[in-house]
Amino acid sequence: MPLRSSPSSSALALLVAVGALAVPSRAWAQACCAGGAAVTPGRLELHEDALVGATMKAAYGLGSYDTGGRFVSTPAGDTEGDFEQDLFAAVRVLRRGQVALLVPLVETQRQDPVDGGHVGGGIGDVNLSGRYDFVLAGESRYVPGVALLAGVTFPTGRAPEQASPPLAVDATGIGAFQANGALAVEQTFGPWLFNATGIVAVRTPRFGEQLAPQVTLLGAAAYTLPSDLAFAFSAAYAFEGDAHASDGTVVPDSSKRSTVLTLSALWPVTDTWRVLGGFYLNPPVGAVGSNQPAAAGLTLTVIRSWS
């Protein structure tokens, strides 16, 4: 059974961005705050010192990608539902830095004609992350904003090898520590915000197996209306090579690839409350994934902030 994918939680916990000063103040505030929060809801806006929030996710399994990258639909009689509730908080440190904590709760429902239906879950892999912006987006007309990001994901969830048979529905983590480093580049153009981020993750050995480094590439664009309602579209591609056994031999056909497309919208209800909704999809076509499940899902995030 494929490992529960970790890129989404760790990457989104790392991704942060801010706007800057090269465009008129109204458009700058919209693009960098509302638009940026539509891309990564857990980050602090420019005027904020702290925030807490909760995200609810629900996804329906569409199938999986085999080792050759071919998409295979879910067989008749099989179903999978994935659910997650993320609790997160962020606090500002120094003028251009912030630290964030994300705690996921994960549930899975699976059913097949032989084993029937099973439901399980628990706490997932907790992530601690931070960011520092060396250059703010829009601070220079020609130099984009640049931020370094780092994080650690702790193996607080239950690894697939420790899950209960027959369908391992109580697997909630990857079973290894994961260290993440990232470089984010972004710029504002009037009400538009564009972001490009590269993330590299390395994992400790798990159950006698050393996972290969994982690379995630993400691009996003956000547009903010005069009402401060913002819309964003992002595409993320994650890949890793074959794992190695404890004796150094390559584990054949263990490499993974995954593509996620996300469309989201942000509504700033008040100065201190905002709501974000989104739809994400692993495209059910060949060549965009391998050794990973494919799903379509919805997300809803509520955030309370303090200045």
C-alpha positions as CSV (number, residue, x, y, z in Angstrom):
1,M,0.0,0.0,0.0
2,P,1.4,3.4,-0.9
3,L,2.8,5.6,1.9
4,R,0.7,8.4,3.0
5,S,2.0,11.4,1.1
6,S,3.8,14.0,3.3
7,P,4.7,16.8,0.8
8,S,1.4,18.6,1.2
9,S,1.6,19.2,4.9
10,S,5.3,19.9,5.2
11,A,5.5,22.0,2.0
12,L,2.5,24.2,2.9
13,A,3.7,24.6,6.4
14,L,7.0,26.0,4.9
15,L,5.5,28.2,2.1
16,V,5.2,31.9,3.2
17,A,5.3,35.1,1.3
18,V,4.9,38.9,1.9
19,G,4.3,41.9,-0.4
20,A,6.2,45.2,-0.5
21,L,6.3,48.8,-1.5
22,A,6.9,49.3,-5.2
23,V,3.2,49.6,-6.2
24,P,0.5,51.9,-4.7
25,S,-0.3,51.1,-1.1
26,R,-3.8,49.9,-1.7
27,A,-2.8,47.4,-4.4
28,W,0.3,46.4,-2.5
29,A,-1.6,45.6,0.6
30,Q,-4.2,43.6,-1.3
31,A,-1.7,41.6,-3.4
32,C,0.7,40.7,-0.6
33,C,-1.8,40.1,2.2
34,A,-5.1,38.8,0.8
35,G,-3.5,37.2,-2.3
36,G,-0.6,35.7,-0.4
37,A,-2.8,34.3,2.3
38,A,-4.9,32.6,-0.5
39,V,-1.8,30.7,-1.5
40,T,-0.5,29.8,2.0
41,P,-3.2,30.4,4.6
42,G,-1.0,29.8,7.7
43,R,1.4,32.7,7.2
44,L,1.2,36.0,9.0
45,E,0.2,39.1,7.1
46,L,2.4,42.1,7.2
47,H,0.6,43.8,10.1
48,E,0.1,40.6,12.2
49,D,2.1,39.3,15.2
50,A,0.3,36.0,15.7
51,L,-2.4,33.8,14.4
52,V,-4.2,30.5,15.1
53,G,-6.3,28.5,12.7
54,A,-7.9,25.2,11.7
55,T,-8.1,23.5,8.3
56,M,-10.6,20.7,7.4
57,K,-9.9,18.5,4.4
58,A,-12.0,15.8,2.7
59,A,-10.8,13.8,-0.3
60,Y,-12.2,11.0,-2.4
61,G,-9.8,8.5,-3.9
62,L,-9.8,8.3,-7.7
63,G,-7.2,5.6,-8.2
64,S,-3.4,5.4,-8.3
65,Y,-0.4,5.7,-10.5
66,D,1.6,2.6,-11.0
67,T,5.4,2.4,-11.1
68,G,5.5,3.3,-14.8
69,G,3.3,6.4,-14.3
70,R,0.1,4.9,-15.7
71,F,-3.1,6.0,-14.0
72,V,-5.3,3.2,-12.8
73,S,-8.8,3.9,-11.7
74,T,-10.2,2.5,-8.4
75,P,-11.5,-1.0,-9.0
76,A,-15.3,-1.5,-8.8
77,G,-16.3,-2.1,-5.2
78,D,-13.3,-0.3,-3.7
79,T,-13.6,3.1,-2.1
80,E,-11.3,5.4,-0.1
81,G,-12.0,8.6,1.7
82,D,-9.3,10.7,3.3
83,F,-10.0,13.3,6.0
84,E,-7.7,15.6,7.9
85,Q,-8.0,18.4,10.4
86,D,-4.9,20.6,10.8
87,L,-4.5,22.9,13.8
88,F,-1.8,25.5,13.3
89,A,-0.4,28.6,14.9
90,A,2.3,31.2,13.9
91,V,4.1,33.9,15.7
92,R,6.4,36.7,14.5
93,V,10.1,36.7,15.4
94,L,12.2,39.6,14.5
95,R,10.8,42.0,11.9
96,R,10.9,39.7,8.9
97,G,10.7,36.2,10.5
98,Q,8.0,33.9,11.8
99,V,7.7,30.4,13.3
100,A,4.8,28.1,12.8
101,L,3.5,24.8,14.3
102,L,1.1,22.5,12.5
103,V,-0.6,19.5,14.2
104,P,-2.6,17.2,11.8
105,L,-5.3,14.8,12.8
106,V,-5.8,12.1,10.1
107,E,-8.7,9.7,9.3
108,T,-9.0,7.2,6.5
109,Q,-12.0,5.1,5.3
110,R,-11.4,2.2,2.9
111,Q,-13.6,-0.6,1.6
112,D,-13.1,-3.5,-0.7
113,P,-15.3,-6.5,-1.6
114,V,-13.1,-8.9,0.3
115,D,-12.4,-7.2,3.6
116,G,-15.4,-4.9,3.8
117,G,-15.3,-1.4,5.2
118,H,-12.8,-0.1,7.8
119,V,-12.2,3.3,9.4
120,G,-9.2,4.5,11.4
121,G,-7.0,7.4,12.2
122,G,-5.1,9.4,14.7
123,I,-2.5,12.2,15.0
124,G,-0.3,12.7,12.0
125,D,3.2,13.9,11.6
126,V,3.7,17.3,13.4
127,N,5.6,20.0,11.6
128,L,7.6,22.9,13.0
129,S,8.7,25.5,10.5
130,G,10.1,29.0,10.1
131,R,10.9,31.6,7.5
132,Y,12.9,34.7,7.1
133,D,12.5,37.3,4.3
134,F,15.7,38.9,3.1
135,V,14.0,40.9,0.4
136,L,10.3,41.8,0.4
137,A,8.3,41.3,-2.8
138,G,7.9,44.7,-4.4
139,E,10.7,46.3,-2.4
140,S,12.6,46.6,-5.6
141,R,11.2,47.1,-9.1
142,Y,13.7,44.6,-10.5
143,V,14.7,42.3,-7.6
144,P,11.9,39.9,-6.4
145,G,11.2,39.0,-2.8
146,V,13.5,36.3,-1.5
147,A,12.8,34.1,1.6
148,L,14.6,31.1,3.1
149,L,12.5,28.5,4.8
150,A,13.3,25.6,7.0
151,G,11.3,23.0,9.0
152,V,11.2,19.7,10.7
153,T,8.4,17.1,10.5
154,F,8.4,14.7,13.5
155,P,7.2,11.0,13.1
156,T,4.3,11.4,15.6
157,G,2.0,9.6,13.2
158,R,1.7,5.8,12.7
159,A,3.8,4.5,9.9
160,P,2.2,2.1,7.3
161,E,4.3,-0.8,8.7
162,Q,2.7,-0.3,12.1
163,A,-0.9,0.0,10.8
164,S,-3.6,-2.6,11.5
165,P,-4.5,-5.1,8.8
166,P,-6.2,-5.7,6.5
167,L,-6.5,-2.2,5.0
168,A,-4.1,-0.1,7.2
169,V,-6.6,2.6,7.7
170,D,-4.9,3.8,10.9
171,A,-1.7,4.8,9.1
172,T,-1.2,8.5,9.6
173,G,2.5,9.2,9.0
174,I,5.7,8.2,7.1
175,G,7.6,6.8,10.1
176,A,10.7,9.0,9.8
177,F,12.0,12.5,10.7
178,Q,11.9,14.9,7.8
179,A,14.1,18.0,7.5
180,N,13.0,20.6,4.9
181,G,14.8,23.5,3.4
182,A,13.3,25.9,0.8
183,L,13.9,29.0,-1.3
184,A,10.8,31.2,-2.2
185,V,10.8,33.9,-4.8
186,E,7.8,36.2,-5.4
187,Q,6.8,39.5,-6.8
188,T,3.7,41.7,-6.9
189,F,2.3,43.5,-10.0
190,G,-0.6,45.6,-9.0
191,P,-3.3,43.2,-7.6
192,W,-1.3,40.2,-8.9
193,L,1.0,38.1,-6.8
194,F,3.3,35.4,-8.3
195,N,5.3,32.9,-6.2
196,A,7.8,30.2,-7.1
197,T,9.2,27.9,-4.4
198,G,11.6,25.0,-4.4
199,I,11.7,22.6,-1.4
200,V,14.2,19.8,-0.6
201,A,13.4,17.3,2.1
202,V,15.6,14.6,3.6
203,R,14.4,11.8,5.8
204,T,16.0,9.6,8.4
205,P,16.0,5.8,7.8
206,R,12.7,4.0,8.4
207,F,12.3,0.2,9.1
208,G,15.7,-0.6,7.6
209,E,15.0,1.6,4.5
210,Q,16.6,4.9,3.6
211,L,14.2,7.1,1.6
212,A,15.7,9.3,-1.1
213,P,15.7,13.1,-0.9
214,Q,12.4,14.6,-2.0
215,V,12.1,17.7,-4.1
216,T,9.0,19.8,-4.4
217,L,8.5,22.6,-7.0
218,L,5.5,24.9,-6.6
219,G,4.3,27.8,-8.6
220,A,1.3,30.0,-7.7
221,A,-0.5,33.1,-8.9
222,A,-3.1,35.1,-6.9
223,Y,-5.4,38.0,-7.8
224,T,-7.1,40.3,-5.3
225,L,-10.3,42.2,-6.0
226,P,-10.9,45.7,-4.7
227,S,-13.2,44.1,-2.1
228,D,-10.1,42.2,-0.7
229,L,-11.6,38.9,-1.9
230,A,-8.7,36.9,-3.4
231,F,-8.3,34.0,-5.7
232,A,-5.3,31.8,-6.2
233,F,-4.1,28.9,-8.4
234,S,-1.1,26.7,-7.6
235,A,0.6,23.7,-9.1
236,A,3.0,21.5,-7.1
237,Y,5.2,18.7,-8.4
238,A,7.1,16.4,-5.9
239,F,9.5,13.6,-6.8
240,E,12.0,11.4,-5.1
241,G,14.3,8.6,-6.3
242,D,14.5,4.9,-5.3
243,A,14.9,4.1,-1.7
244,H,17.9,2.1,-0.4
245,A,17.9,-1.0,1.9
246,S,20.0,-1.2,5.0
247,D,22.8,-3.0,3.1
248,G,22.9,-0.2,0.5
249,T,21.1,-2.0,-2.3
250,V,18.5,-0.1,-4.3
251,V,14.9,-0.9,-3.6
252,P,13.5,-1.3,-7.2
253,D,10.5,0.6,-8.3
254,S,10.3,2.6,-5.1
255,S,10.6,6.1,-6.6
256,K,7.6,8.4,-6.3
257,R,6.1,11.3,-8.2
258,S,3.0,13.4,-7.4
259,T,1.3,16.4,-9.0
260,V,-1.3,18.5,-7.1
261,L,-3.4,21.3,-8.6
262,T,-5.1,23.7,-6.2
263,L,-7.7,26.5,-6.7
264,S,-8.6,28.5,-3.7
265,A,-10.4,31.7,-2.6
266,L,-9.9,33.9,0.5
267,W,-12.6,36.0,2.2
268,P,-11.4,38.4,4.9
269,V,-14.5,38.5,7.1
270,T,-13.1,41.1,9.5
271,D,-9.6,42.6,10.3
272,T,-8.9,39.6,12.5
273,W,-10.9,36.7,11.0
274,R,-10.5,35.2,7.5
275,V,-11.9,32.2,5.8
276,L,-10.3,30.2,3.0
277,G,-11.9,27.5,0.8
278,G,-10.2,25.4,-1.9
279,F,-10.4,22.5,-4.3
280,Y,-7.3,20.3,-5.0
281,L,-6.8,17.4,-7.5
282,N,-4.2,14.8,-8.4
283,P,-4.9,14.8,-12.1
284,P,-6.2,11.3,-13.1
285,V,-4.0,11.1,-16.2
286,G,-0.8,9.3,-16.9
287,A,2.8,10.6,-16.6
288,V,2.0,13.1,-13.7
289,G,2.6,10.6,-10.8
290,S,4.0,7.2,-9.9
291,N,3.7,4.9,-6.9
292,Q,1.2,7.3,-5.3
293,P,-2.6,7.5,-4.9
294,A,-4.7,10.1,-6.8
295,A,-7.6,12.0,-5.2
296,A,-9.8,15.0,-5.4
297,G,-10.6,17.0,-2.3
298,L,-12.0,20.1,-0.7
299,T,-10.5,22.3,2.1
300,L,-11.9,24.9,4.5
301,T,-9.7,27.0,6.7
302,V,-10.7,29.5,9.5
303,I,-8.0,31.9,10.9
304,R,-8.0,34.3,13.9
305,S,-5.1,36.8,14.0
306,W,-3.7,39.4,16.3
307,S,-1.7,42.5,15.5
